[in-house]
């Protein structure tokens, strides 16, 4: 209401659906994606197979030329030993231990258990749900965090030979990952349960292996003066977007928070450095509930051409449309509200830079009509032509199909009609 831009993390409860936080439409809700930098730790097996992983701890006193005995923690008998939970390991002295994510302990805690039991190193494998998303952590002993797929292959190797061996190669920073940006497995997903008509998250930004200030030691030294760490989370991606929003406000002082948000969303990248669709932890194309509009592109956001602007009054109409009482809305807005006078709008009618609708076979959901209003913030004389990629079994009709502007700040309203075919929304 006072022209203050608000950005928030979507949360770290992914990849399960409907885990998103901070879902209000006046908030820029930010998910986390990778960057093209890996802090490489590679597991090399006795059969000469290699599996790239990650670890922030890059020891200079670990002899990678020596092949060490390799053991699967899950074969040690205890029900929770596979997760390397505290107190579960035995007979691992001098060995590299394969531990699974999950169980009672965190990723670093598992290494602490391996170290306590006398293990020489750890290979940490993902659970199925985390797929190919790996993280660089400040482990307590030599470690390679590998994907679920790699972990299964390592397990197969251990079972296939009487004397499995392995070592870990530490390669430091490696750049140029063509799969980047990819959506992190931990990044929370939509759809929103509170307001399904608003697509969340809005955007993703750099949130994996990000250099950040840190108050405690990360190099396993009690007298460390290290004040930085490499950490991952949507609490890393959100500050990136906050800074980008500040730069856009400096470049365009007259833009409203909604206009800044629109510029960020409508110019987002949907392809990775390899030129293919941005993927998630499965290495398959990320869906909209994971990626939102895409991965932020600050340079493009500075010149979006068109913006979808929204005023505080429109958000109140949106809240009225959700059937909140006047008193409930007053708590949110800190002002007197009378929905009978201000009016109510459906969620999808809010002038938002994206659509999220529920389609079905009944009269209300089979055919839906909404409008959007765009403002020209680009060249005075400019033309925009429509390109539609419709969801399966849904007809999308837009009128007009061409928007022609003759001056800056000119606004044009267009209509979008969604018509569901038989079986829409079921696949």
Phi and psi in degrees as a GROMACS rama.xvg file:
@    title "Ramachandran Plot"
@    xaxis  label "Phi"
@    yaxis  label "Psi"
@TYPE xy
-109.691  22.3174  UNK-2
75.2002  20.8022  UNK-3
-95.766  124.841  UNK-4
-78.3928  133.329  UNK-5
-121.28  123.654  UNK-6
-125.159  142.398  UNK-7
-141.685  155.14  UNK-8
-71.6406  145.053  UNK-9
-77.2841  -20.0786  UNK-10
113.53  167.311  UNK-11
-118.078  41.665  UNK-12
-110.23  15.9994  UNK-13
-74.4034  174.371  UNK-14
-92.1643  14.0529  UNK-15
-64.6152  148.222  UNK-16
-75.9986  158.93  UNK-17
55.796  44.3319  UNK-18
-113.676  6.41303  UNK-19
-71.4666  148.803  UNK-20
-116.629  170.345  UNK-21
53.9542  60.2884  UNK-22
-96.0203  0.519278  UNK-23
-61.9063  141.781  UNK-24
-69.232  -17.6534  UNK-25
-84.8806  -0.303436  UNK-26
-103.784  138.941  UNK-27
-83.7918  111.002  UNK-28
-96.9582  122.208  UNK-29
-114.19  125.905  UNK-30
-95.6784  176.548  UNK-31
-115.675  134.917  UNK-32
-126.364  165.571  UNK-33
-81.5904  165.556  UNK-34
-111.381  177.981  UNK-35
-84.8536  13.9533  UNK-36
-104.555  131.142  UNK-37
-120.15  144.786  UNK-38
-103.92  94.3773  UNK-39
-78.8637  133.376  UNK-40
-136.674  117.661  UNK-41
-109.869  127.572  UNK-42
-86.6752  124.483  UNK-43
-115.119  126.279  UNK-44
-95.8402  167.532  UNK-45
-64.7488  -19.5799  UNK-46
-89.232  11.5079  UNK-47
74.9628  4.48723  UNK-48
-74.9344  143.306  UNK-49
-124.129  143.005  UNK-50
-133.821  114.659  UNK-51
-72.7845  136.257  UNK-52
-139.731  -159.308  UNK-53
-140.051  154.381  UNK-54
-166.653  130.787  UNK-55
-72.191  -33.4103  UNK-56
-74.6958  112.171  UNK-57
-120.117  81.3487  UNK-58
-67.2044  141.837  UNK-59
-98.1137  1.14302  UNK-60
-114.448  15.5601  UNK-61
-97.3413  121.82  UNK-62
-83.8765  98.8841  UNK-63
-74.0905  -8.8109  UNK-64
-80.7878  -16.0443  UNK-65
-93.1697  122.981  UNK-66
-82.2289  125.883  UNK-67
-106.452  155.805  UNK-68
-58.9049  139.847  UNK-69
-116.76  131.6  UNK-70
-132.637  142.444  UNK-71
-88.6641  118.362  UNK-72
-58.9119  -26.6025  UNK-73
-69.9799  -11.5051  UNK-74
-97.2718  7.03531  UNK-75
-88.44  2.73782  UNK-76
101.239  -43.1764  UNK-77
-69.0363  141.857  UNK-78
-60.5477  -33.2693  UNK-79
-105.3  7.54576  UNK-80
-65.4368  -27.1893  UNK-81
-57.9532  -31.1209  UNK-82
-89.5692  -0.595678  UNK-83
54.6084  41.4044  UNK-84
-66.7913  158.591  UNK-85
-54.7034  128.871  UNK-86
80.9077  8.68431  UNK-87
-98.4389  -15.3406  UNK-88
-96.3328  145.688  UNK-89
-154.314  159.184  UNK-90
58.0195  40.957  UNK-91
-121.003  11.4084  UNK-92
-58.5058  127.813  UNK-93
75.2321  8.01915  UNK-94
-108.176  159.406  UNK-95
-90.438  127.804  UNK-96
-109.12  128.099  UNK-97
-87.7751  115.653  UNK-98
-114.704  147.808  UNK-99
-100.49  145.314  UNK-100
-66.6579  160.044  UNK-101
104.055  -168.91  UNK-102
76.6391  -155.361  UNK-103
-88.5067  -22.0265  UNK-104
-104.962  157.333  UNK-105
-79.933  179.026  UNK-106
-60.6718  -44.8114  UNK-107
-73.1132  -33.9376  UNK-108
-59.0097  -35.0288  UNK-109
-64.2663  -40.463  UNK-110
-65.0765  -34.4932  UNK-111
-62.1889  -38.6068  UNK-112
-68.9383  -41.2937  UNK-113
-60.7837  -43.467  UNK-114
-65.1435  -41.4407  UNK-115
-60.028  -38.366  UNK-116
-83.3848  2.36099  UNK-117
91.2702  8.37298  UNK-118
-64.9619  150.777  UNK-119
-87.7721  -29.3115  UNK-120
-164.666  171.282  UNK-121
-135.5  138.869  UNK-122
-108.133  118.12  UNK-123
-101.756  120.024  UNK-124
-106.864  145.582  UNK-125
-67.8718  159.32  UNK-126
-81.5621  166.934  UNK-127
-54.7727  -41.5704  UNK-128
-64.2863  -26.6116  UNK-129
-89.1034  -12.6511  UNK-130
52.8883  -121.421  UNK-131
-97.5618  5.0442  UNK-132
-80.302  113.497  UNK-133
-117.231  160.714  UNK-134
-131.519  149.323  UNK-135
-96.0255  108.508  UNK-136
-113.433  156.534  UNK-137
-80.9333  74.0318  UNK-138
-66.6077  161.467  UNK-139
-90.9413  -6.55787  UNK-140
-154.999  166.857  UNK-141
-53.0234  127.247  UNK-142
-145.198  146.874  UNK-143
-127.005  119.447  UNK-144
-92.7276  113.785  UNK-145
-115.488  167.877  UNK-146
-71.3037  168.085  UNK-147
-62.3605  -42.7444  UNK-148
-61.1414  -45.307  UNK-149
-63.8468  -39.8647  UNK-150
-60.529  -40.8326  UNK-151
-63.1786  -39.5453  UNK-152
-68.7061  -35.2347  UNK-153
-67.7605  -41.2393  UNK-154
-59.4065  -43.3058  UNK-155
-62.1587  -40.54  UNK-156
-63.139  -43.5342  UNK-157
-59.3589  -40.7266  UNK-158
-75.0286  -19.993  UNK-159
-87.2858  -7.32464  UNK-160
-139.357  153.969  UNK-161
-79.7592  -24.0718  UNK-162
-132.506  72.8231  UNK-163
-67.9736  140.231  UNK-164
-134.382  162.675  UNK-165
-162.638  167.536  UNK-166
-147.279  172.77  UNK-167
-126.606  129.373  UNK-168
-102.855  128.221  UNK-169
-105.948  118.269  UNK-170
-113.823  3.71248  UNK-171
68.0175  -150.074  UNK-172
-77.8011  127.758  UNK-173
-124.102  126.206  UNK-174
-114.57  164.839  UNK-175
100.117  21.8048  UNK-176
-66.1509  113.555  UNK-177
-73.2683  -12.7845  UNK-178
-79.8179  -10.9113  UNK-179
-82.5345  146.595  UNK-180
-76.9566  144.364  UNK-181
-127.887  150.355  UNK-182
-73.4523  129.356  UNK-183
-68.4836  144.911  UNK-184
-62.3351  -32.8308  UNK-185
-76.0673  -17.1015  UNK-186
-64.4582  124.028  UNK-187
-62.4723  151.72  UNK-188
-114.881  156.314  UNK-189
-83.404  -168.32  UNK-190
-76.5849  160.604  UNK-191
-66.9937  134.203  UNK-192
-85.292  -27.9553  UNK-193
-77.9393  -33.5279  UNK-194
-148.568  79.2737  UNK-195
-59.7648  -19.405  UNK-196
-79.2476  -0.312696  UNK-197
-117.01  119.517  UNK-198
-73.7282  123.666  UNK-199
-132.057  146.786  UNK-200
-69.6623  170.216  UNK-201
-84.3114  -34.7641  UNK-202
-158.833  160.646  UNK-203
-120.96  155.695  UNK-204
-145.709  174.184  UNK-205
-58.363  118.653  UNK-206
-143.193  11.4128  UNK-207
-123.198  128.074  UNK-208
55.3827  58.0787  UNK-209
-103.211  133.245  UNK-210
-71.6485  123.608  UNK-211
-144.241  153.396  UNK-212
-65.1374  148.813  UNK-213
-151.764  134.749  UNK-214
-86.3639  -9.00966  UNK-215
-125.78  168.584  UNK-216
-64.375  140.166  UNK-217
-124.149  3.59484  UNK-218
-115.144  22.609  UNK-219
62.897  24.4479  UNK-220
-114.866  130.463  UNK-221
-69.7166  -23.7743  UNK-222
-109.978  26.9578  UNK-223
-63.8235  142.993  UNK-224
-105.691  11.4334  UNK-225
-62.7547  129.989  UNK-226
-120.063  13.9928  UNK-227
-132.145  156.989  UNK-228
-146.411  158.963  UNK-229
-101.26  112.015  UNK-230
-131.104  164.864  UNK-231
-130.888  148.044  UNK-232
153.187  164.884  UNK-233
-69.9865  -13.038  UNK-234
-74.0822  -8.77216  UNK-235
-93.9961  -38.6862  UNK-236
-73.0721  -37.1496  UNK-237
-59.7947  -44.8658  UNK-238
-60.7029  -32.431  UNK-239
-59.019  -46.1454  UNK-240
-70.4427  -33.4475  UNK-241
-62.9577  -42.7277  UNK-242
-65.9468  -39.9977  UNK-243
-63.3921  -41.4499  UNK-244
-61.4835  -39.1977  UNK-245
-64.6856  -40.8336  UNK-246
-63.9435  -40.6375  UNK-247
-65.9473  -38.4792  UNK-248
-64.7198  -37.6868  UNK-249
-66.9638  -35.1741  UNK-250
-77.8856  -29.617  UNK-251
-133.858  76.8405  UNK-252
-59.6  -23.2478  UNK-253
-86.91  -3.66069  UNK-254
-75.896  137.757  UNK-255
-78.6459  165.432  UNK-256
-54.9493  -38.6523  UNK-257
-66.2491  -37.2186  UNK-258
-66.8683  -40.7265  UNK-259
-63.0846  -44.7254  UNK-260
-60.7092  -43.7698  UNK-261
-60.6486  -44.6115  UNK-262
-60.4378  -40.1392  UNK-263
-66.0151  -43.415  UNK-264
-73.9948  -42.0355  UNK-265
-78.0867  -7.77574  UNK-266
-113.733  9.97012  UNK-267
-66.1746  150.935  UNK-268
-81.5318  140.219  UNK-269
-118.017  2.98839  UNK-270
-121.668  149.359  UNK-271
-87.4339  -175.051  UNK-272
-65.7877  -19.6614  UNK-273
-86.9692  1.2684  UNK-274
82.7623  8.87614  UNK-275
-107.94  168.721  UNK-276
-57.0725  140.103  UNK-277
-61.1959  135.154  UNK-278
-107.919  170.556  UNK-279
-110.493  -159.695  UNK-280
-67.2449  -11.391  UNK-281
-91.1924  -4.29256  UNK-282
66.7507  17.6872  UNK-283
-106.517  160.807  UNK-284
-53.8654  128.799  UNK-285
-70.0173  138.177  UNK-286
-85.4987  173.177  UNK-287
-66.8054  -25.0392  UNK-288
-75.6111  -10.3797  UNK-289
-100.79  -39.7441  UNK-290
-107.533  -16.3815  UNK-291
63.7797  -129.85  UNK-292
-75.9513  -19.2539  UNK-293
135.934  -160.862  UNK-294
-98.1511  133.19  UNK-295
-58.0585  140.017  UNK-296
-127.568  94.3002  UNK-297
-58.2733  -39.6244  UNK-298
-64.0383  -44.9771  UNK-299
-66.8368  -34.6826  UNK-300
-64.1333  -22.9848  UNK-301
-72.8357  -16.3144  UNK-302
-141.256  72.4523  UNK-303
-79.9151  -14.8982  UNK-304
83.7783  -62.133  UNK-305
-124.737  151.035  UNK-306
-133.498  149.868  UNK-307
-98.5258  104.932  UNK-308
-94.3281  149.663  UNK-309
-142.811  139.098  UNK-310
-104.012  156.734  UNK-311
-50.8265  -35.7448  UNK-312
-59.1537  -37.6678  UNK-313
-65.4214  -34.4689  UNK-314
-67.9739  -34.3564  UNK-315
-66.7617  -41.86  UNK-316
-61.1582  -37.7096  UNK-317
-62.263  -44.3447  UNK-318
-64.6501  -38.3017  UNK-319
-61.745  -37.3864  UNK-320
-67.5283  -20.7496  UNK-321
-85.1362  2.93369  UNK-322
68.8419  26.5302  UNK-323
-70.0497  151.301  UNK-324
-77.3408  163.652  UNK-325
-57.4269  -40.1336  UNK-326
-67.3955  -38.962  UNK-327
-65.059  -41.1938  UNK-328
-68.1922  -33.7969  UNK-329
-62.447  -36.4138  UNK-330
-63.0705  -38.6458  UNK-331
-73.8281  -44.0532  UNK-332
-92.8172  -15.9039  UNK-333
59.0654  37.4948  UNK-334
-152.308  158.181  UNK-335
-68.5563  132.549  UNK-336
-131.069  136.292  UNK-337
-129.802  99.4335  UNK-338
-61.5454  -27.5979  UNK-339
-66.975  -22.9763  UNK-340
-98.8912  -41.153  UNK-341
-78.7773  -25.2927  UNK-342
91.1366  165.135  UNK-343
-128.552  148.238  UNK-344
-130.329  150.896  UNK-345
-65.5725  158.192  UNK-346
-53.6262  -48.0014  UNK-347
-70.6785  -9.2644  UNK-348
-87.3352  -12.5374  UNK-349
-59.6929  139.247  UNK-350
-74.648  68.9357  UNK-351
-99.9033  151.748  UNK-352
-76.0156  6.87999  UNK-353
-146.15  167.405  UNK-354
-120.326  143.416  UNK-355
-143.14  109.721  UNK-356
-127.847  153.943  UNK-357
-103.028  118.669  UNK-358
-103.296  155.552  UNK-359
-167.22  -167.707  UNK-360
-97.85  -12.2041  UNK-361
-78.5924  167.423  UNK-362
-59.7686  -36.27  UNK-363
-71.8279  -36.6273  UNK-364
-103.285  -11.0066  UNK-365
-72.8943  -40.3205  UNK-366
-129.58  122.074  UNK-367
-132.698  137.986  UNK-368
-125.59  128.101  UNK-369
-137.069  165.558  UNK-370
-124.091  156.707  UNK-371
-137.235  144.528  UNK-372
-120.244  126.816  UNK-373
-115.102  146.958  UNK-374
-112.741  134.769  UNK-375
-79.7542  115.406  UNK-376
-117.709  15.1117  UNK-377
-106.273  -140.009  UNK-378
-67.4624  145.86  UNK-379
-57.4358  -52.7742  UNK-380
-96.6794  103.991  UNK-381
-147.264  151.125  UNK-382
-130.005  136.421  UNK-383
-122.849  124.895  UNK-384
-106.83  148.148  UNK-385
-82.0423  140.957  UNK-386
-136.812  111.191  UNK-387
-106.511  129.862  UNK-388
-120.299  94.4444  UNK-389
-81.8943  148.788  UNK-390
-61.7986  157.33  UNK-391
-60.638  131.893  UNK-392
64.7214  25.7805  UNK-393
-131.51  123.307  UNK-394
-86.5923  131.467  UNK-395
-120.182  119.284  UNK-396
-118.662  129.34  UNK-397
-120.457  135.869  UNK-398
-139.872  126.769  UNK-399
-76.437  161.507  UNK-400
-86.2048  -13.6912  UNK-401
-128.006  130.53  UNK-402
-109.38  121.08  UNK-403
-114.554  123.948  UNK-404
-112.393  145.999  UNK-405
-120.118  -6.26411  UNK-406
-154.15  159.172  UNK-407
-71.7224  143.475  UNK-408
72.4262  5.866  UNK-409
-68.1663  142.544  UNK-410
-114.729  145.419  UNK-411
-135.806  137.664  UNK-412
-106.07  134.473  UNK-413
-124.987  160.115  UNK-414
-110.642  143.512  UNK-415
-126.141  123.823  UNK-416
-114.638  126.417  UNK-417
-107.724  125.856  UNK-418
-124.71  117.78  UNK-419
-82.6154  134.082  UNK-420
-90.0197  173.897  UNK-421
-60.7158  127.726  UNK-422
86.7043  4.88864  UNK-423
-63.6172  139.935  UNK-424
82.7025  2.29863  UNK-425
-102.893  -2.66224  UNK-426
